[in-house]
Amino acid sequence: MITKQNNIEKRLLNVEELAEYMGTTPKTIYSLKCKGEIPTNCIVKRGKSLRFDILEVDKWICDLKEAQA
């Protein structure tokens, strides 16, 4: 799923947007990242800016669900 903002498809989410998307807090997202629990292919870093590729995040969530089944 690619989110829409002002009729523009948005593929990269910041920490706050990812937290909202996943139903958690930005603090939890930072914690998961620091622990290495978010796969590196989900993370796009440019300088100090941290973004998350929504397509890769969706794949990661599906993989987590399959592992629990």
C-alpha positions in Angstrom: 0.0 0.0 0.0 1.3 3.4 -0.9 -0.1 6.3 1.1 -1.5 9.4 -0.6 -0.7 12.9 0.5 -2.3 15.8 -1.5 -3.1 13.3 -4.3 0.6 12.4 -4.6 1.5 8.8 -3.9 4.0 8.6 -1.1 6.3 5.6 -0.8 8.7 6.8 1.9 7.4 7.4 5.4 9.1 9.2 8.2 9.2 7.8 11.7 6.0 9.4 12.8 4.1 8.3 9.7 5.4 4.7 10.0 4.3 4.7 13.7 0.8 5.8 12.7 0.7 3.3 9.9 1.8 0.4 12.2 -0.4 1.6 15.1 2.4 2.3 17.5 4.5 5.2 18.7 7.6 6.8 17.2 9.5 5.7 20.3 8.8 2.1 19.5 9.9 2.5 15.9 13.2 4.0 17.1 13.6 1.2 19.5 12.9 -1.5 16.9 15.4 0.2 14.5 18.1 0.4 17.2 17.6 -3.3 18.1 18.0 -4.2 14.4 14.4 -5.7 14.3 13.4 -3.6 11.3 15.1 -5.1 8.2 17.7 -2.8 6.6 15.9 -3.1 3.2 13.0 -1.1 4.8 15.2 1.8 5.9 16.3 4.6 3.6 18.8 7.0 5.2 20.0 10.2 3.7 22.2 12.3 6.0 20.2 12.6 9.2 16.9 11.9 7.5 15.4 8.5 8.2 12.7 7.2 6.0 11.0 3.8 5.6 10.0 2.2 2.3 6.3 1.3 2.7 6.5 -1.5 0.1 9.4 -3.2 2.0 7.6 -2.6 5.4 4.5 -4.3 4.0 6.7 -7.3 2.9 8.3 -7.4 6.4 4.9 -7.4 8.1 3.7 -10.3 5.8 6.9 -12.2 6.6 6.2 -11.7 10.4 2.6 -13.0 9.9 3.8 -16.1 8.0 6.4 -16.9 10.7 3.7 -16.8 13.4 1.3 -19.0 11.4 
